Amino acid sequence: MIFVYRISLGDYDFGASTVLDDMQNGIYWFFWALIVTVTCIVFLNFIIAEVGASYSNVKQNVEVFVL
């Protein structure tokens, strides 16, 4: 699990997957895909929240900027 987590964060050392048997290798890649997907969802949620906060900030101050 630690190797899968490290790979999902950008440490692309796939050496651990070469010493596993077929069943463990399938589980390894399943967890890798799961962690990458969850990480992407979390980061995209953060980006959407930041864009929404910036939009509301500009919307509140639009009269000051235009006039």
Stockholm file with secondary structure:
# STOCKHOLM 1.0

chainA/1-67         MIFVYRISLGDYDFGASTVLDDMQNGIYWFFWALIVTVTCIVFLNFIIAEVGASYSNVKQNVEVFVL
#=GR chainA/1-67 SS CHHHHHHHTTCCCGGGGGGSCHHHHHHHHHHHHHHHHHHHHHHHHHHHHHHHHHHHHHHHTHHHHHC
#=GC SS_cons        CHHHHHHHTTCCCGGGGGGSCHHHHHHHHHHHHHHHHHHHHHHHHHHHHHHHHHHHHHHHTHHHHHC
//
